[in-house]
């Protein structure tokens, strides 16, 4: 079923120049804005697609460019093609990726659904990352009792994650209570 694309700005009714599709609750919502309202809504970042357009300010003539030591892919090659040449490029160009992903996706970490297969270990890894952040905060603010509890929770979760991964991705069965 095709949803009609609006032709007028949702805010002022002028002819629309920016068209955006949102997915909310499994439904596609189509919005349209004139350029000033699109900028105000934060959906018309003129530099968000610099990678595709080759409009990046880095790597202009006369400026040094990064090169991958393995495949010799340059920063300019990456900007033109939008692809890396080998896995080492990800570490070589890591400084470029974070700002680029922030512009394109508004964040560099995943905040969406987790696939059903392997979800237990993915959830545990996410929780482990969160606990490590909480431990750092507790130590920084000198809340040592809370830090000790968080440390213990991290160790328990690491053990559970290791058992899960050794059993092929399924959570380890809960131990039986004593006496059974």
N, C-alpha and C positions, 0 to 999 in steps of 0.2 A: 504494500500500500504506500503510495507516494504522498508525502505531505507537501502542500504548496509552499513555495518560498515567498515570504513577504517582500514586497517591492518598496515599501515606505519605511522610514525610520520609526522605530518603536517609541521613541521619545518625543519627536516633534512632527512627524508626518511628512518630512521632506523626502525627496528621492534617496533611497538607500545606496550606499557604496560598499558597505562591509556586511558580509553575510556569514553567520556563524551557526553551526549545529551543535546543540548541547544534548547529552544523553542524561536523562534524569529518571530514575525509577524504571529503567528499561524502555523508556519512550524517547523518541527524538523530538527535540524542541528546536524550531528554527527561528532565529532572531535576525533582524536587519537593523542597521543604524546608518545614519549619515556619518561622515568622517569625524566631525567634532564630538558627537555623542559616543562613537566607537572608542575614541581616545579617552573620553571621560569614563567609560565603562571598563577600560583596560584591555580591550580586545584588539586594538589596532596598534600593536607594537611594531613600529616600522622596521626594527632591526631583528625581529624574531626569526625571520627566514633568511638572514644574511648568509647562512651556510649554503642554501640552495641558490640564491641569486649571485653569490660571489661578491657581495658588497662589503665584506669585512674590511675594517680599517687596518687590520694587521697584515703584514706581508706585502705592503706596497713597495714600489720600486725604491731601491736604495736601502731598505730596511732588511736586517738579517732575518732569515726564516729558520724555523726548526726543521730538522731532518731526522727521520727514523734511522738509527744505525744499522738496522737489519735489512729493510727493504728499500731504503733511500727515498721513501715517500716524504715530500716536503709539506710544509704548512699550506702553501699555495695549492698543491695538488689536492690536499684534503678539502680545502674551501671550494675548489672547482668541482670535484667529483662527489663530495659528500660521503666519501668512503675512505677507510684506512686500507693500507696495503697488507698489514700483518698484525698479529696480536700484540707485538711490541709497541706498535703505534699508540695503543691506548695508554701506556705508561709515558711514552715520549710526549704526547700531546695532552696529558692529563690537566695541565694548567689551562688549556683552552676549552676543555669539555665542560667543566663545572659551570662557568659563566654562560656558555652556549646552551646547556640544558636548562639552566635557570630562566633564560630568556624564552626558550621554546615551550617549556613545560611548567614553569613557575616553581619548580622544585627539582631536586636531584634524587629523591628517594621515592619508592613506590608506595602509594597510599590507596591501593584498590583491592580488588578481590584476589583471593588466593586460590589457585587451582586445587581441586579436591585431592588429586594424587599428590602425595608428599606434603599435604597441608599441615600435618602434625609437626614435622620438623621445621617447616617454614614459620609456623606460629611460635614455636619454641625459640628459634633463632631471633625472631623479631623481639620477643619478650626478653631474651638475653641481652640484646643491644640496649633495650630500654633500661634494664636493670643496671647495666654498666654505666649508663649516663646518670642514673639516680645515685649510684655509688660515688661517682665523681662529685656530684653536687653535695652529697652528705659530707664527704671529706673536706671539700672546699669551705663549707659552712660550719665545720667542726662539730657535726652531729654524729659523734663516734658510735653511739649505741645503735642508731639507725643504720650507720654504715656497716656495722658488724652483722646486723640482721640481713641487710641487702647482700653482703658478701656471702653469707650462708645460703641465701636463696639462689645466688649465682652458681655456687658450687653444686647445689642440689639439681638445678636445671641443667647444668653441663653434664652431670652424670645421667640424667634422664634422656638428654639429647643423644649422648653416646650410645646408650642402650637402644634407643629408637633406631638410630642409624645402623647399628649392628644387626638389628632384627629385620632389616629390609624396609624401613620406613614406617613400620607399624609401631604404635606405642607399646612399650614393654608392659606385660601384665602387672597389675598391682600386687604387691606381696600379700600373702595370706596372713591374717592376724595370728599371733602365737596361740598354740593350743588346737589348731585345726588341722 
